[in-house]
Amino acid sequence: MVEIARSLWFGRESLATAYWGVGLIGGVLIGGLFIAAGQIPNQTATRLAAGILAPLAVAQYVFWLRSVDQCAKNATHTVWVGLAKFSVYLSLPSYLAIVFACISRAVAEFAEYSA
């Protein structure tokens, strides 16, 4: 697993592996964890879980961006490179919205406990 991550980070895998493997599978796993955290009946635990998942989502996005960028040289056609990079950049606002929502929930929880 570590060797595959290293290969993706340094661009030694195919663009398809970087895009679909890291982006789709990683994104679905992160999304599933967010959904599972939302199902926790205790709101405090939900907010804390969201606070932990926000940095995980950022790390996954940065790894996806880096992997696609580095593995682009292994693509068979420049159209695939353009489409992959475009969709990675296009997903940035949704990742930022998730992170800011988690941060605001964590700040609200902290403010509630501080008062």
The 8 nearest C-alpha neighbors of each residue, nearest first, counted from 0:
[[1, 3, 2, 4, 5, 6, 7, 21],
 [2, 0, 4, 3, 5, 6, 7, 8],
 [1, 3, 5, 0, 4, 6, 7, 8],
 [2, 4, 6, 0, 5, 1, 7, 12],
 [5, 3, 1, 7, 2, 6, 8, 0],
 [4, 6, 2, 8, 3, 7, 1, 9],
 [7, 5, 11, 3, 9, 4, 8, 12],
 [6, 8, 4, 10, 66, 5, 9, 12],
 [7, 9, 5, 66, 6, 10, 4, 65],
 [8, 10, 6, 7, 11, 69, 5, 66],
 [11, 9, 70, 69, 7, 12, 8, 6],
 [10, 12, 6, 9, 7, 70, 13, 73],
 [13, 11, 7, 10, 6, 70, 16, 14],
 [12, 14, 16, 15, 73, 70, 17, 74],
 [13, 15, 70, 17, 16, 71, 74, 18],
 [14, 16, 18, 13, 17, 19, 20, 74],
 [17, 15, 20, 13, 14, 19, 18, 12],
 [18, 16, 14, 67, 21, 15, 66, 20],
 [17, 19, 15, 22, 16, 20, 21, 67],
 [20, 18, 23, 22, 16, 15, 21, 17],
 [21, 19, 16, 24, 17, 22, 18, 23],
 [20, 22, 25, 17, 63, 19, 18, 24],
 [23, 21, 18, 19, 25, 26, 63, 20],
 [22, 24, 19, 26, 25, 20, 27, 21],
 [23, 25, 27, 20, 26, 21, 22, 28],
 [26, 24, 21, 28, 22, 27, 23, 29],
 [25, 27, 23, 29, 28, 24, 22, 30],
 [26, 28, 30, 24, 25, 29, 31, 23],
 [27, 29, 31, 25, 30, 26, 24, 32],
 [30, 28, 32, 26, 31, 27, 25, 33],
 [31, 29, 27, 33, 32, 28, 26, 34],
 [32, 30, 28, 34, 33, 29, 27, 35],
 [31, 33, 35, 29, 30, 34, 36, 28],
 [34, 32, 36, 30, 31, 35, 37, 29],
 [33, 35, 37, 31, 36, 32, 30, 38],
 [34, 36, 32, 38, 37, 33, 31, 39],
 [37, 35, 33, 38, 45, 34, 39, 48],
 [36, 38, 34, 35, 39, 45, 33, 40],
 [39, 37, 35, 36, 40, 34, 45, 41],
 [38, 40, 36, 37, 41, 45, 44, 35],
 [41, 39, 38, 42, 45, 37, 44, 43],
 [40, 42, 44, 43, 39, 45, 38, 46],
 [43, 41, 45, 44, 46, 40, 39, 37],
 [42, 44, 46, 45, 41, 47, 108, 48],
 [43, 45, 47, 42, 41, 46, 48, 39],
 [44, 46, 42, 48, 43, 36, 47, 39],
 [47, 45, 49, 43, 48, 44, 104, 105],
 [46, 48, 50, 44, 49, 45, 43, 51],
 [47, 49, 51, 45, 50, 46, 44, 36],
 [48, 50, 52, 46, 101, 47, 51, 53],
 [51, 49, 47, 48, 101, 53, 52, 105],
 [50, 52, 48, 49, 53, 54, 47, 55],
 [51, 53, 55, 49, 50, 54, 48, 56],
 [54, 52, 98, 56, 55, 50, 51, 101],
 [55, 53, 57, 56, 52, 58, 51, 98],
 [54, 56, 52, 58, 53, 57, 59, 51],
 [57, 55, 59, 53, 54, 58, 52, 60],
 [58, 56, 54, 60, 55, 59, 61, 53],
 [57, 59, 55, 61, 56, 60, 62, 54],
 [60, 58, 56, 62, 57, 61, 63, 55],
 [61, 59, 63, 57, 62, 58, 64, 56],
 [60, 62, 64, 58, 63, 59, 65, 57],
 [61, 63, 59, 65, 60, 64, 66, 58],
 [64, 62, 60, 66, 61, 65, 21, 22],
 [65, 63, 61, 67, 62, 66, 60, 68],
 [64, 66, 68, 62, 63, 67, 69, 61],
 [67, 65, 63, 8, 7, 69, 68, 17],
 [68, 66, 70, 17, 64, 69, 65, 71],
 [67, 69, 65, 71, 66, 70, 64, 84],
 [68, 70, 10, 66, 67, 71, 65, 9],
 [71, 69, 10, 14, 67, 72, 73, 68],
 [72, 70, 73, 68, 74, 14, 69, 80],
 [71, 73, 70, 74, 69, 10, 14, 68],
 [74, 72, 71, 70, 13, 14, 75, 12],
 [75, 73, 71, 76, 72, 14, 80, 13],
 [74, 76, 73, 77, 79, 72, 80, 78],
 [77, 75, 78, 74, 79, 80, 73, 81],
 [76, 78, 80, 79, 81, 74, 75, 71],
 [77, 79, 81, 80, 76, 82, 83, 75],
 [80, 78, 82, 77, 81, 76, 83, 74],
 [79, 81, 77, 83, 78, 82, 71, 84],
 [80, 82, 78, 84, 79, 83, 85, 77],
 [83, 81, 85, 79, 80, 84, 86, 78],
 [82, 84, 80, 86, 85, 81, 79, 87],
 [83, 85, 87, 81, 86, 82, 80, 88],
 [86, 84, 82, 88, 83, 87, 81, 89],
 [85, 87, 89, 83, 88, 84, 82, 90],
 [88, 86, 84, 90, 89, 85, 83, 64],
 [89, 87, 85, 91, 90, 86, 84, 64],
 [88, 90, 86, 87, 91, 85, 92, 93],
 [89, 91, 87, 88, 93, 92, 86, 94],
 [90, 92, 94, 88, 93, 89, 95, 87],
 [93, 91, 95, 94, 90, 96, 89, 88],
 [92, 94, 96, 95, 91, 90, 97, 89],
 [93, 95, 91, 97, 96, 92, 98, 90],
 [94, 96, 92, 98, 93, 97, 99, 91],
 [95, 97, 93, 99, 94, 98, 100, 92],
 [98, 96, 100, 94, 95, 99, 101, 93],
 [97, 99, 53, 95, 101, 100, 96, 102],
 [98, 100, 102, 96, 101, 97, 95, 103],
 [101, 99, 97, 103, 98, 102, 96, 104],
 [102, 100, 104, 98, 49, 99, 103, 50],
 [101, 103, 99, 105, 104, 100, 106, 98],
 [104, 102, 106, 100, 105, 101, 107, 99],
 [105, 103, 107, 101, 102, 106, 46, 108],
 [104, 106, 108, 102, 103, 107, 50, 46],
 [107, 105, 109, 103, 108, 104, 110, 102],
 [108, 106, 104, 110, 105, 109, 103, 111],
 [107, 109, 105, 111, 106, 110, 104, 112],
 [108, 110, 106, 112, 111, 107, 113, 105],
 [111, 109, 113, 107, 108, 112, 106, 114],
 [112, 110, 108, 109, 114, 113, 107, 106],
 [111, 113, 109, 110, 114, 108, 107, 106],
 [112, 114, 110, 111, 109, 108, 107, 106],
 [113, 111, 112, 110, 109, 108, 107, 106]]
